[in-house]
Amino acid sequence: MTRATEAQFDEASPWTLERRAGESLRACLERTLRDAIREGSLRPGVELPASRRLADQLGVSRGVTSDAYAELEAQGYLQVTPRRPPVVADVLGARPAVAVGDVTRVDIQPRFDMTPTTPDVSLFPRRAWASALANAVREAPDPALDYGDPMGSGRLREKLADELGRTRGLICDPAQIIVVQGASQGVDLALRVLRDTGASRIAVEDPSLDRQRDQIAGLGLELSAVPVDRDGLIVDELDAAAVIVSPAHQFPTGAVLSGGRRRELIAWSRETGGLVIEDDYDAEFRYDREPVRALQGLHPDGVLYLGTTSKTLAPALRLGWLVVPAPLVEQFAGVKLLLDDFSPTLEQLAFAGMLERGHYQRHIRRARTVYRARRDALVAALAAHAPGLRVGGIAAGLSVALYLPAESDDREIERAASDAGIRVQALSRYAIEDRGDRGLVIGYGRMHETAIEPAIAALSRVIAGM
């Protein structure tokens, strides 16, 4: 995009606001720009005027143009970077065709993206990360650029031990921490060690993230589905060598493991020798109170703790960590060495620098404020547009579960919502055994507050129509 193109847009000013009956100025401007992007008159990569300049051209308030840009960004039509003009996104760019029976479908960016598993990567603290990474490159001694320790940077492990003890109540020595490439590798590493020790049956929460069960099957292990209710995992039904559990905030139901169930799970581990794999994927985002402390602090020798920056910073970093029970550290380090030698060192040093300087903690506080406002807006919109439906789970994370009547076909509603430009996911997709629960898992991580109410209004019309 050249400055001449931007100037041509400014001078020609072909966009006029022709409001429809009952349409606000913001909605009119949003529709006008969206239609221009869809029709191709605003091509991918074109820079639009800053909100103040566009407001002057159209004779409207800056709030109108700022809100319209924010809405279009939330819908995926614009890419907005601080202190830079908005850029038209390639929303209609064809991705690889997906064959569905005899029909070929092209995946198009939805109008409202409420995918439940995604953070808002636009919140990524680019400046702080760039500074930390530059410092790491500049200050790293030569040996840090050589083949590294399979367990990870000693500097990062020390900082993590301090941070996890302070914020999550963990009891660990840096020598128990292994840096991994995201939660997926952490789970894979744990499953490989369990298989090598003779374990064959691994339990997961039902419903739960399908990635974990695919990993279990891929390594030839037997899957055990343990149901979840409003108090979390039902421990009485646990019969396995190990269990993967999310005590602080279960996905997708949003339940928190109750005090009674936590005691039962620890007792199960002590009595049977079973390993508890604690997936603490988003405990940083609790909005109504401090999150419950990690299970690991109650039973360090029986709980394997898994943490990640995928929700707090960005999935692209592929940065996570395991806190391994002391008797298993040597086995875990050996398998990690065989998998990939070690995780990238410079990124570990950059993250350690962010922890040391407090940049990571400040980012968490900022992101928590943003996500809390979005969740509040979502819950309010659901109360207004779907008052008869129950919102499940605690005030935490990046998604809520909206429960539908038992006779509902939530997958058909998911498809109908997709046809209407709304991306949500059916609750039954995460079930291993059909226990009758029907609902939608609605993410608010990437939804700007101004987009949430119209998104839920549109979704409620889809639900009512079904």
DABEL-V347460 format. One record per backbone hydrogen bond with DSSP energy under -1.0 kcal/mol. CO is the residue of the C=O (numbers start at 0). NH is the residue of the N-H. If there is no record, write none. Layout:
co = {CO & CO}
nh = {NH & NH}
This chain:
co = {1 & 2 & 3 & 4 & 5 & 6 & 7 & 8 & 19 & 23 & 24 & 25 & 26 & 27 & 28 & 29 & 30 & 31 & 32 & 33 & 34 & 35 & 35 & 35 & 42 & 45 & 49 & 50 & 51 & 52 & 53 & 54 & 54 & 60 & 61 & 62 & 63 & 64 & 65 & 66 & 67 & 68 & 69 & 70 & 71 & 71 & 72 & 76 & 78 & 80 & 85 & 86 & 87 & 88 & 90 & 97 & 99 & 102 & 104 & 111 & 113 & 118 & 119 & 120 & 123 & 124 & 125 & 126 & 127 & 128 & 129 & 130 & 131 & 132 & 133 & 134 & 135 & 140 & 141 & 142 & 148 & 150 & 152 & 153 & 154 & 155 & 156 & 157 & 158 & 159 & 160 & 161 & 162 & 163 & 163 & 167 & 172 & 173 & 175 & 177 & 179 & 179 & 181 & 182 & 183 & 184 & 185 & 186 & 187 & 188 & 189 & 190 & 191 & 192 & 193 & 194 & 199 & 200 & 201 & 202 & 203 & 205 & 209 & 210 & 211 & 212 & 213 & 214 & 215 & 216 & 221 & 223 & 225 & 226 & 228 & 230 & 231 & 232 & 233 & 234 & 240 & 241 & 242 & 244 & 246 & 249 & 253 & 254 & 257 & 258 & 259 & 260 & 261 & 262 & 263 & 264 & 265 & 266 & 267 & 268 & 274 & 275 & 276 & 277 & 281 & 284 & 294 & 294 & 298 & 298 & 301 & 303 & 304 & 305 & 306 & 308 & 313 & 314 & 318 & 319 & 320 & 321 & 322 & 324 & 325 & 327 & 328 & 329 & 330 & 331 & 332 & 333 & 334 & 335 & 336 & 339 & 344 & 345 & 346 & 347 & 348 & 349 & 350 & 351 & 352 & 353 & 353 & 357 & 358 & 359 & 360 & 361 & 362 & 363 & 364 & 365 & 366 & 367 & 368 & 369 & 370 & 371 & 372 & 373 & 374 & 375 & 376 & 377 & 378 & 379 & 380 & 381 & 385 & 389 & 393 & 394 & 397 & 399 & 400 & 401 & 404 & 408 & 409 & 410 & 411 & 412 & 413 & 414 & 415 & 416 & 417 & 420 & 422 & 424 & 425 & 426 & 427 & 429 & 437 & 438 & 439 & 440 & 441 & 447 & 450 & 451 & 452 & 453 & 454 & 455 & 456 & 457 & 458 & 459 & 460 & 461}
nh = {5 & 6 & 7 & 8 & 9 & 10 & 11 & 12 & 22 & 27 & 28 & 29 & 30 & 31 & 32 & 33 & 34 & 35 & 36 & 37 & 38 & 39 & 40 & 41 & 45 & 87 & 53 & 54 & 55 & 56 & 57 & 58 & 59 & 64 & 65 & 66 & 67 & 68 & 69 & 70 & 71 & 72 & 73 & 74 & 76 & 77 & 75 & 88 & 86 & 83 & 47 & 78 & 44 & 90 & 108 & 104 & 102 & 99 & 97 & 422 & 442 & 120 & 122 & 123 & 125 & 128 & 129 & 130 & 131 & 132 & 133 & 134 & 135 & 136 & 137 & 138 & 139 & 143 & 144 & 145 & 151 & 178 & 156 & 157 & 158 & 159 & 160 & 161 & 162 & 163 & 164 & 165 & 166 & 167 & 169 & 293 & 175 & 176 & 323 & 321 & 181 & 319 & 185 & 186 & 187 & 188 & 189 & 190 & 191 & 192 & 193 & 194 & 195 & 196 & 198 & 197 & 221 & 240 & 223 & 243 & 225 & 227 & 213 & 214 & 215 & 216 & 217 & 218 & 220 & 219 & 201 & 203 & 205 & 233 & 231 & 257 & 228 & 234 & 236 & 237 & 274 & 202 & 276 & 278 & 256 & 253 & 393 & 249 & 261 & 262 & 263 & 264 & 265 & 266 & 267 & 268 & 269 & 270 & 271 & 272 & 242 & 303 & 244 & 305 & 284 & 396 & 297 & 298 & 301 & 302 & 275 & 277 & 322 & 279 & 320 & 312 & 316 & 317 & 308 & 179 & 306 & 177 & 304 & 327 & 328 & 331 & 332 & 333 & 334 & 335 & 336 & 337 & 338 & 339 & 340 & 341 & 348 & 349 & 350 & 351 & 352 & 353 & 354 & 355 & 356 & 358 & 359 & 361 & 362 & 363 & 364 & 365 & 366 & 367 & 368 & 369 & 370 & 371 & 372 & 373 & 374 & 375 & 376 & 377 & 378 & 379 & 380 & 381 & 382 & 383 & 384 & 385 & 388 & 402 & 395 & 286 & 443 & 441 & 391 & 439 & 407 & 412 & 413 & 414 & 415 & 416 & 417 & 418 & 419 & 421 & 420 & 111 & 113 & 440 & 428 & 429 & 430 & 207 & 403 & 426 & 401 & 424 & 399 & 450 & 454 & 455 & 456 & 457 & 458 & 459 & 460 & 461 & 462 & 463 & 464 & 465}
